[in-house]
Amino acid sequence: MTIAVSTFGEHQGKRVDQFRLTSETGVEVDIIGYGVAVRDWRVPVAGKPRSVVLGFDDFGAYPAHSPHFGAVAGRVANRIAGASFEIDGKTCHVPANEGGASLHGGPEGLGRQVWQGEADNTANSVRFTFFSPDGAAGYPGNVNFAATYTLKGNRLRLDFAATTDRKTPISLVQHQYFNLSGAQTILDHRFQMAASAYTENGEDLLPTGVIRPVDGTKWDFRTSKSLRDASGQPIAFDGNLVLDSGRDLNQPIATVTGDDGALTLKLWTDRPGVQFYNGVYTDMPVPGLSGRTYKNFSGFCLEDQAFPDAMHHPYFPNILYSPDRPYAHWCEFAIA
């Protein structure tokens, strides 16, 4: 398939390109250079395209309002307590943008930068690159980031890579917001995840350091369920599930079916955790795709990741990378 390339907008004097990937099954994915955001993702249902993500038709809404819709978040995604960390006895300070914590790399993180994209029509993929200099947002090391998106049939694969000239923390996530049915909320989607434990959060949504079993908690998604309690009221989710160790990477870690039963999403990843967020804080003051209104619970995120605040919990999976330890991470979605 030929990848269609167009100009979607401009940010801080840089052109923002859009790349449209189309597969042999009729799936279309629009990705913009701003934050490598999946702007739209359309899957045929009964012969008609159905949008399955949250996004905007107008570029200006992204820098002004987007809660990382579809973007790559980093250098360190999720939260860093105290907006600081130590490497070899030296304290590094990064921007605080959620109380006293740093979230998703701060206000100028990777999800708010313009990446350069290069289309590969043979592979039906786009490779995006971004250079982050030493000291950017307080992070050490010159880092070259790459994100490659490949569409085959109903599957979209994401491959992330980074090389650095100094020891530095790196933890990227894809921050897609999905809604498989187009309903006002995703509360009646059904979710199943391969996680027998979760990282306990304090009231500030930062990990306490305790890893707890999901048994008897709202975090038990080992069997399929919706996001409502017994009385039908919404249940809020914004936390990290610990994926089962020793699992078969050929098996999906999450399976989600839309409330109308027409589409099912499956996610595969090599990461040890997944942040499950069901849009409890979503409240967009501007229209979304095709004029849609995005309010609480309009979309869900499955952010495959290393654990949040890993720099402050030495027994969490290591997110420090160096010249002799480059970063690599993959995930793959199928929606059909």
Solvent accessible surface area in square Angstrom, and as a share of the most:
residue,aa,sasa,rsa
1,M,121,0.54
2,T,113,0.66
3,I,10,0.05
4,A,57,0.44
5,V,81,0.47
6,S,59,0.38
7,T,88,0.51
8,F,41,0.17
9,G,18,0.18
10,E,119,0.53
11,H,28,0.13
12,Q,137,0.61
13,G,65,0.63
14,K,100,0.42
15,R,147,0.54
16,V,0,0.00
17,D,24,0.13
18,Q,17,0.07
19,F,6,0.03
20,R,83,0.30
21,L,0,0.00
22,T,35,0.20
23,S,2,0.01
24,E,128,0.57
25,T,68,0.40
26,G,37,0.36
27,V,1,0.00
28,E,49,0.22
29,V,0,0.00
30,D,0,0.00
31,I,0,0.00
32,I,0,0.00
33,G,2,0.02
34,Y,7,0.03
35,G,0,0.00
36,V,0,0.00
37,A,1,0.01
38,V,0,0.00
39,R,22,0.08
40,D,13,0.07
41,W,1,0.00
42,R,33,0.12
43,V,1,0.01
44,P,51,0.32
45,V,29,0.17
46,A,104,0.81
47,G,73,0.70
48,K,149,0.63
49,P,99,0.62
50,R,51,0.19
51,S,35,0.23
52,V,0,0.00
53,V,3,0.02
54,L,1,0.00
55,G,0,0.00
56,F,1,0.00
57,D,80,0.42
58,D,96,0.50
59,F,20,0.08
60,G,38,0.36
61,A,9,0.07
62,Y,3,0.01
63,P,52,0.33
64,A,69,0.54
65,H,69,0.31
66,S,7,0.05
67,P,40,0.25
68,H,15,0.07
69,F,1,0.00
70,G,1,0.01
71,A,4,0.03
72,V,0,0.00
73,A,0,0.00
74,G,0,0.00
75,R,7,0.03
76,V,5,0.03
77,A,5,0.04
78,N,4,0.02
79,R,16,0.06
80,I,2,0.01
81,A,27,0.21
82,G,55,0.53
83,A,9,0.07
84,S,23,0.15
85,F,4,0.02
86,E,109,0.49
87,I,17,0.09
88,D,122,0.63
89,G,66,0.64
90,K,126,0.53
91,T,60,0.35
92,C,13,0.08
93,H,133,0.59
94,V,11,0.06
95,P,47,0.29
96,A,58,0.45
97,N,64,0.33
98,E,62,0.28
99,G,74,0.71
100,G,55,0.53
101,A,6,0.04
102,S,1,0.01
103,L,36,0.18
104,H,16,0.07
105,G,2,0.02
106,G,1,0.01
107,P,64,0.40
108,E,98,0.44
109,G,5,0.05
110,L,6,0.03
111,G,4,0.04
112,R,57,0.21
113,Q,37,0.17
114,V,8,0.04
115,W,5,0.02
116,Q,109,0.48
117,G,28,0.27
118,E,129,0.58
119,A,36,0.28
120,D,65,0.34
121,N,78,0.40
122,T,137,0.80
123,A,41,0.32
124,N,14,0.07
125,S,7,0.05
126,V,0,0.00
127,R,128,0.47
128,F,0,0.00
129,T,49,0.28
130,F,36,0.15
131,F,101,0.42
132,S,5,0.03
133,P,65,0.41
134,D,66,0.34
135,G,46,0.44
136,A,32,0.25
137,A,37,0.29
138,G,31,0.30
139,Y,2,0.01
140,P,9,0.06
141,G,0,0.00
142,N,52,0.27
143,V,0,0.00
144,N,83,0.43
145,F,3,0.01
146,A,10,0.08
147,A,0,0.00
148,T,31,0.18
149,Y,0,0.00
150,T,23,0.13
151,L,2,0.01
152,K,136,0.58
153,G,10,0.09
154,N,35,0.18
155,R,105,0.38
156,L,1,0.00
157,R,83,0.30
158,L,1,0.00
159,D,49,0.25
160,F,4,0.02
161,A,45,0.35
162,A,2,0.02
163,T,75,0.44
164,T,11,0.06
165,D,76,0.39
166,R,104,0.38
167,K,80,0.34
168,T,0,0.00
169,P,0,0.00
170,I,0,0.00
171,S,8,0.05
172,L,0,0.00
173,V,0,0.00
174,Q,0,0.00
175,H,10,0.04
176,Q,2,0.01
177,Y,6,0.02
178,F,0,0.00
179,N,1,0.01
180,L,0,0.00
181,S,19,0.12
182,G,38,0.36
183,A,40,0.31
184,Q,100,0.44
185,T,37,0.22
186,I,0,0.00
187,L,6,0.03
188,D,64,0.33
189,H,0,0.00
190,R,117,0.43
191,F,0,0.00
192,Q,77,0.34
193,M,4,0.02
194,A,35,0.27
195,A,1,0.01
196,S,45,0.29
197,A,19,0.15
198,Y,27,0.10
199,T,3,0.02
200,E,38,0.17
201,N,44,0.23
202,G,30,0.28
203,E,184,0.83
204,D,89,0.46
205,L,42,0.21
206,L,26,0.13
207,P,9,0.06
208,T,65,0.38
209,G,7,0.07
210,V,62,0.36
211,I,75,0.38
212,R,105,0.38
213,P,85,0.53
214,V,0,0.00
215,D,87,0.45
216,G,88,0.85
217,T,46,0.27
218,K,82,0.35
219,W,26,0.09
220,D,34,0.18
221,F,1,0.00
222,R,93,0.34
223,T,104,0.60
224,S,49,0.31
225,K,55,0.23
226,S,26,0.17
227,L,0,0.00
228,R,84,0.30
229,D,62,0.32
230,A,119,0.92
231,S,87,0.56
232,G,28,0.27
233,Q,106,0.47
234,P,56,0.35
235,I,39,0.20
236,A,43,0.33
237,F,2,0.01
238,D,21,0.11
239,G,1,0.01
240,N,3,0.02
241,L,1,0.00
242,V,26,0.15
243,L,6,0.03
244,D,50,0.26
245,S,111,0.72
246,G,87,0.84
247,R,53,0.19
248,D,74,0.38
249,L,79,0.39
250,N,123,0.63
251,Q,106,0.47
252,P,37,0.23
253,I,2,0.01
254,A,1,0.01
255,T,39,0.23
256,V,0,0.00
257,T,42,0.24
258,G,4,0.04
259,D,64,0.33
260,D,75,0.39
261,G,52,0.50
262,A,44,0.34
263,L,5,0.03
264,T,37,0.22
265,L,0,0.00
266,K,82,0.35
267,L,0,0.00
268,W,21,0.07
269,T,1,0.01
270,D,42,0.22
271,R,32,0.12
272,P,40,0.25
273,G,0,0.00
274,V,0,0.00
275,Q,6,0.03
276,F,0,0.00
277,Y,20,0.08
278,N,0,0.00
279,G,0,0.00
280,V,31,0.18
281,Y,134,0.51
282,T,5,0.03
283,D,82,0.42
284,M,19,0.08
285,P,97,0.61
286,V,43,0.25
287,P,92,0.58
288,G,2,0.02
289,L,8,0.04
290,S,107,0.69
291,G,52,0.50
292,R,61,0.22
293,T,69,0.40
294,Y,0,0.00
295,K,86,0.36
296,N,70,0.36
297,F,26,0.11
298,S,0,0.00
299,G,0,0.00
300,F,0,0.00
301,C,0,0.00
302,L,0,0.00
303,E,5,0.02
304,D,0,0.00
305,Q,2,0.01
306,A,9,0.07
307,F,14,0.06
308,P,7,0.04
309,D,6,0.03
310,A,11,0.08
311,M,34,0.15
312,H,76,0.34
313,H,24,0.11
314,P,127,0.80
315,Y,143,0.54
316,F,8,0.03
317,P,46,0.29
318,N,90,0.46
319,I,6,0.03
320,L,43,0.21
321,Y,19,0.07
322,S,19,0.12
323,P,89,0.56
324,D,127,0.66
325,R,94,0.34
326,P,78,0.49
327,Y,5,0.02
328,A,67,0.52
329,H,5,0.02
330,W,54,0.19
331,C,0,0.00
332,E,27,0.12
333,F,1,0.00
334,A,15,0.12
335,I,1,0.00
336,A,73,0.57
